[in-house]
């Protein structure tokens, strides 16, 4: 009875909260929640239709093209269905008469929908720029030396393999040979081309220009009846011309090295060229294309040295052509770079 009464009394006390509370249970460890997986965005593939720029006929249809595909990759896909048109031969455009798209242009960044229509134009058979330059520059070097050594069938038979009595003729041969050997070496070891190829038909036009002028100049400079600059000021004129020629040759080479260093190997990146520690590059402060400026100076020196009309005409024609190239490159710089130095001229400081 007493034990039962004590148990009942203890139960009531516990119920009234007077008795000691039971020891607390250990806290449960926090449950780690797995991060919710992000929903993957669905990739929207493109459909690419390629039409002939002239006839508007459908040439190719590419399905499920990735949005980050480049024009270069699209050219490779197009080449698989049309093996006769390798990528370098293709011109892909947004408009039949528009400009060619660059190989590095990305599909999703172009003003096209998910069904893109491009126009194809055949550029014709292509040839590498290295081969073009080597062919262009080897010709003048060999042709000039043929006239210098007076090989048969050029002048009268009595002059075969004779040498000129004028020392300026020998100096002119050394300068001309040096110029084209330099160009050949730069082609092999210095130049980095933004475009890998050019139309094959252009090589005939370019070689006619370089080879033809080389023969015309060499014929008169190495002619047995050639008359050098006058005796009164002739030597001073020749020395001054030689200094100008060598100065501009070094300057031209310095510019080519500076331009080479702007473009990493295998890339097509374009940057604004600026002067370097080399003083010959300081002309970049005033000119966009100083390689053409120095090239012009070299041929002006050669004209002054030889005092030969064909050389002067070659210099004039070259100056006109280089001016066209320089203006085009200058406009390209202004269009591409908003911070392009406004003080620069295309080829001649403050003039042109």
C-alpha positions in Angstrom: 0.0 0.0 0.0 2.7 2.5 1.0 4.7 1.7 -2.2 1.7 2.2 -4.4 0.9 5.5 -2.6 4.5 6.7 -3.1 4.3 5.8 -6.8 1.0 7.6 -7.2 2.3 10.6 -5.3 5.5 10.7 -7.5 3.4 10.5 -10.7 1.3 13.5 -9.6 4.4 15.5 -8.8 5.9 14.8 -12.1 2.7 15.7 -13.8 2.6 19.0 -11.9 6.2 19.8 -12.9 7.6 19.6 -9.4 9.8 16.6 -9.8 13.1 16.8 -11.8 12.7 16.7 -15.5 14.0 13.7 -17.5 17.4 14.1 -19.1 17.2 15.8 -22.6 17.7 13.7 -25.7 20.8 14.4 -27.8 20.3 17.0 -30.6 19.9 15.4 -34.0 22.6 16.2 -36.5 21.5 18.7 -39.2 20.5 17.0 -42.4 22.6 18.0 -45.4 20.5 18.9 -48.3 21.8 18.2 -51.8 22.0 21.3 -53.9 19.4 21.4 -56.5 20.7 20.6 -60.0 20.5 23.4 -62.4 18.4 22.7 -65.4 20.4 22.4 -68.5 19.6 24.9 -71.2 18.5 23.2 -74.4 21.0 23.8 -77.2 19.3 25.4 -80.2 20.8 24.0 -83.3 20.9 26.0 -86.6 19.9 24.9 -90.1 22.2 26.3 -92.7 21.2 26.7 -96.3 23.9 27.6 -98.9 22.8 29.1 -102.2 24.8 29.9 -105.4 25.4 33.7 -105.4 24.7 33.9 -109.1 21.9 31.5 -109.8 20.4 31.3 -106.3 20.3 27.5 -106.7 20.5 25.5 -103.5 23.9 23.9 -103.2 23.8 22.5 -99.7 21.7 22.1 -96.6 23.3 21.6 -93.3 21.1 20.3 -90.4 21.8 20.6 -86.7 24.7 23.0 -86.9 26.0 24.1 -83.5 25.4 27.8 -82.7 29.1 28.3 -81.9 30.2 26.9 -85.3 32.5 29.2 -87.2 32.3 30.1 -90.9 35.5 28.1 -91.3 33.8 25.0 -89.9 30.8 25.6 -92.2 33.2 25.8 -95.2 34.6 22.4 -94.2 31.1 20.9 -93.9 30.3 22.3 -97.4 33.5 20.9 -98.8 32.4 17.4 -97.8 29.4 17.6 -100.0 31.3 19.5 -102.8 34.9 18.3 -102.8 35.8 20.4 -105.8 35.4 23.6 -103.7 38.0 23.4 -100.9 37.7 25.9 -98.1 40.3 28.4 -99.4 38.3 28.6 -102.6 35.0 29.4 -101.0 33.6 32.9 -100.4 30.6 32.7 -98.0 28.4 35.8 -97.8 25.2 37.0 -96.2 24.2 38.8 -99.4 25.0 37.7 -103.0 26.9 41.0 -103.6 28.1 41.5 -100.1 31.5 41.0 -98.5 33.0 37.6 -97.7 32.5 36.5 -94.1 35.7 35.8 -92.1 36.5 32.3 -91.2 36.5 33.2 -87.5 33.0 34.6 -87.6 30.7 32.7 -85.2 27.3 31.6 -86.5 25.2 32.7 -83.5 26.8 36.2 -83.6 25.7 36.8 -87.2 22.5 38.6 -88.1 20.7 35.4 -89.0 17.9 33.3 -87.5 18.0 29.6 -86.6 17.5 28.9 -90.3 20.4 30.8 -91.9 20.9 31.4 -95.6 24.3 32.0 -97.0 25.5 32.7 -100.5 28.5 30.9 -102.1 30.9 32.3 -104.7 33.8 30.4 -106.2 37.1 32.3 -105.8 38.8 30.1 -108.4 41.9 28.0 -108.0 44.1 29.2 -105.1 47.8 29.4 -104.4 49.6 30.1 -101.2 51.0 33.6 -100.5 54.4 32.1 -99.8 54.6 30.5 -103.2 53.4 33.8 -104.8 56.1 35.9 -103.1 58.8 33.4 -103.8 57.9 33.3 -107.5 57.5 37.1 -107.7 60.9 37.9 -106.1 63.0 35.1 -107.6 62.2 36.3 -111.1 63.6 39.8 -110.8 66.7 38.5 -109.0 67.6 36.0 -111.8 66.5 38.3 -114.7 68.6 41.2 -113.5 71.7 39.0 -113.1 71.2 37.7 -116.7 71.5 41.3 -118.0 74.3 42.1 -115.6 76.5 39.2 -116.9 75.4 40.0 -120.4 74.4 36.5 -121.4 74.1 35.9 -125.2 71.1 37.1 -127.3 70.6 40.2 -125.1 73.1 42.7 -126.5 75.4 42.5 -129.6 77.5 39.3 -129.7 80.8 41.2 -129.0 79.4 42.2 -125.6 78.6 38.6 -124.5 79.8 38.0 -120.9 81.6 41.3 -120.7 81.5 43.7 -117.7 80.7 47.4 -117.5 83.4 49.9 -116.9 81.2 52.0 -114.6 81.4 51.2 -110.9 77.8 52.4 -110.4 76.6 49.5 -112.6 78.2 47.0 -110.2 76.8 48.9 -107.2 73.3 48.9 -108.7 73.5 45.2 -109.2 74.5 44.6 -105.6 71.7 46.9 -104.3 69.1 45.3 -106.6 70.2 41.8 -105.6 70.3 42.7 -101.9 66.7 44.0 -102.1 65.2 40.9 -103.6 67.3 38.5 -101.5 66.0 40.4 -98.4 62.4 40.0 -99.7 62.9 36.2 -100.2 64.3 35.7 -96.7 61.5 37.8 -95.2 58.9 35.7 -97.0 60.4 32.5 -95.5 61.2 33.7 -92.0 59.5 36.9 -91.1 56.1 37.4 -92.7 52.9 36.1 -91.1 50.1 36.2 -93.5 46.5 37.0 -92.5 45.2 35.2 -95.6 46.8 31.9 -96.6 46.0 32.0 -100.3 45.3 34.2 -103.3 43.7 33.4 -106.6 46.0 31.6 -108.9 45.3 33.9 -111.8 46.8 36.9 -109.9 50.3 35.3 -110.0 50.5 35.9 -113.7 49.6 39.5 -113.4 52.0 40.0 -110.5 54.9 38.2 -112.2 54.4 40.2 -115.4 54.7 43.4 -113.3 57.8 42.4 -111.3 59.6 40.4 -114.0 58.8 42.9 -116.8 60.1 45.9 -114.9 63.2 44.1 -113.8 64.1 43.3 -117.4 63.3 46.8 -118.6 65.5 48.4 -115.8 68.3 45.9 -116.2 68.5 46.3 -119.9 69.3 50.0 -119.7 71.4 50.0 -116.6 73.7 47.2 -117.9 73.7 48.3 -121.5 77.2 48.8 -123.0 76.2 52.4 -123.9 74.8 53.2 -120.4 75.7 56.7 -119.2 76.2 57.1 -115.4 75.5 60.3 -113.4 77.6 63.3 -114.4 81.3 63.4 -113.3 80.9 66.7 -111.6 78.5 65.7 -108.9 78.0 62.0 -109.9 80.0 60.4 -107.1 78.3 62.5 -104.4 74.9 61.8 -105.9 75.7 58.0 -106.0 76.9 58.0 -102.4 73.8 60.0 -101.2 71.6 57.6 -103.1 73.3 54.6 -101.5 72.9 56.0 -98.0 69.2 56.6 -98.7 68.8 53.1 -100.1 70.4 51.3 -97.2 68.7 53.5 -94.6 65.3 52.6 -96.1 66.1 49.0 -96.5 66.9 48.7 -92.8 63.8 50.7 -91.9 61.6 48.5 -94.1 63.0 45.4 -92.4 62.5 46.9 -88.9 58.9 47.6 -89.7 58.3 44.0 -90.9 59.8 42.7 -87.7 57.5 45.0 -85.6 54.5 43.9 -87.5 55.4 40.2 -87.2 55.7 40.6 -83.4 52.1 41.9 -83.3 50.6 38.6 -84.5 51.2 35.4 -82.6 52.0 32.4 -84.8 49.0 30.8 -86.4 46.6 33.6 -85.5 44.8 36.3 -87.4 44.6 38.8 -84.6 45.1 42.5 -85.5 46.5 45.1 -83.2 47.4 48.8 -83.5 51.1 49.0 -84.4 53.1 51.3 -82.2 56.8 52.4 -82.1 59.2 50.1 -80.4 62.7 50.8 -79.0 64.0 50.5 -82.5 64.3 54.1 -83.8 63.3 53.0 -87.3 59.8 52.2 -86.0 59.3 55.7 -84.6 57.7 56.7 -87.9 54.7 54.8 -86.7 53.8 58.0 -84.8 53.0 59.7 -88.2 52.3 56.9 -90.7 50.0 53.9 -90.7 52.1 51.9 -93.3 55.7 52.9 -92.9 56.8 49.7 -94.6 55.5 51.3 -97.8 57.1 54.6 -96.9 60.6 52.9 -96.6 60.0 50.9 -99.7 59.3 54.1 -101.6 62.5 55.7 -100.2 64.5 52.7 -101.3 63.4 53.0 -104.9 63.9 56.7 -104.9 67.5 56.1 -103.8 67.9 53.5 -106.5 66.5 56.0 -109.1 68.9 58.6 -107.9 71.8 56.2 -108.0 71.2 54.9 -111.6 69.6 58.0 -113.1 67.6 55.7 -115.3 64.2 56.5 -116.7 62.7 53.0 -116.4 63.7 52.9 -112.7 61.9 56.2 -112.2 58.8 54.9 -113.9 58.9 51.7 -111.8 59.1 53.8 -108.7 56.2 56.0 -109.7 54.0 53.0 -110.5 55.0 51.3 -107.3 54.2 54.5 -105.3 50.7 54.7 -106.8 50.0 51.0 -106.0 51.4 51.3 -102.5 49.3 54.4 -101.9 46.2 52.5 -102.8 47.1 49.7 -100.4 48.1 52.1 -97.6 44.8 54.1 -97.8 42.9 50.8 -97.7 44.8 49.6 -94.6 44.5 53.1 -93.0 40.7 53.0 -93.4 40.6 49.5 -92.0 42.5 50.6 -88.9 40.1 53.6 -88.4 37.1 51.4 -88.7 38.3 48.6 -86.5 40.0 50.6 -83.7 38.2 53.6 -82.1 41.3 54.7 -80.3 43.5 54.7 -83.4 46.0 57.6 -83.4 44.3 60.5 -85.4 47.7 62.1 -86.3 48.7 59.3 -88.7 48.6 59.5 -92.4 48.5 56.4 -94.7 52.0 56.6 -96.3 53.5 60.1 -96.3 53.4 62.1 -93.0 50.9 65.1 -93.1 50.6 64.7 -96.9 49.1 61.4 -98.1 
